[in-house]
Amino acid sequence: MNVNPFLYSLKVWLSSVVVAPFFYLIIQYYVRPIHTQDIADSTLSPLSNYFFFTFLELILSFLTWVAFTILVYIIVGLCLKHPLRIWLLFAAGIILTFATFLLIGFPIEFKYDDPFFYLPFCNSFCIGWGIWFYRLD
């Protein structure tokens, strides 16, 4: 069995960094089209908003990726059964994603009209999807 935890965690993380801002901006457009422009300067295009959020994701989630990579190495070393590995990584990825938002002081208030309410959920969805989509072994 050829397992490369580093590449696996890198693929999961970079997929989230690239895809989550796209989902977030689409949700913002449909849920709160007026406030989409409040996120960044109103003169920025949607493409500029995407690159802004992608850059923000890259910077703010780097330490989370490092922690996730360490957890992947630990879980791969301890768990022999593939389904258990994936479920543990799934749970760890979701917890680390929300923990990152809490640690950076991101207010996670459960109000659907908050412009940033959907951001941690978009990230969690992408992390969870990446964990199941990419092959660990």
C-alpha positions in Angstrom: 0.0 0.0 0.0 1.5 3.3 -1.1 0.2 6.0 1.2 1.5 9.6 0.9 -0.2 11.6 3.7 1.6 14.8 2.6 0.2 14.8 -0.9 -3.2 13.7 0.3 -3.5 16.5 2.8 -2.1 19.0 0.3 -4.7 18.1 -2.3 -7.5 18.3 0.3 -6.3 21.7 1.6 -5.7 23.3 -1.8 -9.0 22.1 -3.1 -10.7 23.8 -0.3 -8.6 27.0 -0.8 -9.6 27.1 -4.4 -13.3 25.9 -4.3 -14.6 27.3 -1.0 -14.4 31.0 -2.0 -16.2 30.2 -5.2 -19.1 28.5 -3.3 -19.1 31.3 -0.8 -19.4 34.1 -3.4 -22.1 32.2 -5.2 -24.1 31.8 -2.0 -23.6 35.4 -1.1 -24.8 36.5 -4.5 -28.1 34.6 -4.2 -28.7 35.1 -0.4 -27.5 38.7 0.0 -26.7 40.3 -3.4 -26.5 43.7 -1.8 -23.9 42.7 0.8 -21.7 40.9 -1.7 -20.2 44.3 -2.5 -19.7 45.1 1.2 -17.2 42.2 1.6 -14.5 44.1 -0.3 -14.4 47.4 -2.0 -17.5 48.0 -4.2 -15.3 48.7 -7.2 -13.9 45.1 -7.2 -15.3 42.7 -9.7 -16.5 39.2 -8.8 -13.2 37.8 -10.1 -11.3 40.2 -7.8 -13.4 39.1 -4.9 -12.7 35.5 -5.7 -8.9 36.1 -5.7 -9.2 38.1 -2.5 -10.9 35.3 -0.7 -8.6 32.7 -2.1 -5.6 34.6 -0.9 -7.2 35.0 2.5 -8.0 31.3 2.7 -4.4 30.4 1.7 -2.9 32.6 4.4 -5.4 31.9 7.2 -5.6 28.1 6.7 -1.9 27.3 6.4 -1.5 26.3 10.0 -4.6 24.3 9.8 -3.2 22.4 6.9 0.0 21.7 8.9 -2.1 20.3 11.8 -4.2 18.3 9.3 -1.1 16.8 7.7 0.2 15.7 11.1 -3.1 14.1 11.9 -3.1 12.3 8.6 0.3 10.8 9.4 -0.9 9.8 12.9 -4.2 8.3 11.7 -2.5 6.4 8.8 0.0 5.0 11.3 -2.6 3.9 13.8 -5.6 2.8 11.7 -5.3 -0.2 9.4 -8.9 -0.2 8.1 -9.6 2.3 5.3 -13.2 3.3 6.2 -12.1 4.1 9.8 -9.3 6.3 8.5 -11.6 8.2 6.3 -14.2 8.8 9.0 -11.5 9.9 11.4 -10.0 12.3 8.9 -13.4 13.6 8.0 -14.2 14.4 11.6 -10.7 15.9 12.2 -11.0 18.0 9.0 -14.4 19.5 10.0 -13.3 20.2 13.6 -10.0 21.8 12.4 -11.9 23.9 9.9 -14.3 25.4 12.5 -11.5 25.6 15.1 -9.5 27.8 12.7 -12.4 30.2 12.3 -12.8 30.4 16.1 -9.1 30.8 16.8 -8.7 33.8 14.4 -11.6 35.5 16.1 -14.1 34.9 13.4 -17.6 35.4 14.8 -19.6 32.3 14.0 -23.1 33.4 14.8 -25.8 31.3 13.6 -27.7 34.1 11.7 -28.3 33.4 8.1 -28.2 37.1 7.3 -24.7 37.5 8.6 -22.5 38.0 5.4 -19.8 35.6 6.8 -22.2 32.9 8.2 -21.7 30.6 5.2 -17.9 30.8 4.9 -17.0 28.1 7.5 -19.7 25.9 6.1 -18.3 26.3 2.5 -14.8 25.4 3.8 -16.1 22.4 5.8 -18.0 21.1 2.8 -14.9 21.4 0.6 -12.6 19.7 3.2 -15.1 16.9 3.8 -15.6 16.4 0.0 -11.8 16.4 -0.5 -11.3 13.8 2.2 -13.8 11.4 0.5 -12.8 12.3 -3.1 -9.0 11.9 -3.0 -7.6 8.4 -2.5 -5.5 8.0 0.6 -4.1 4.6 -0.4 
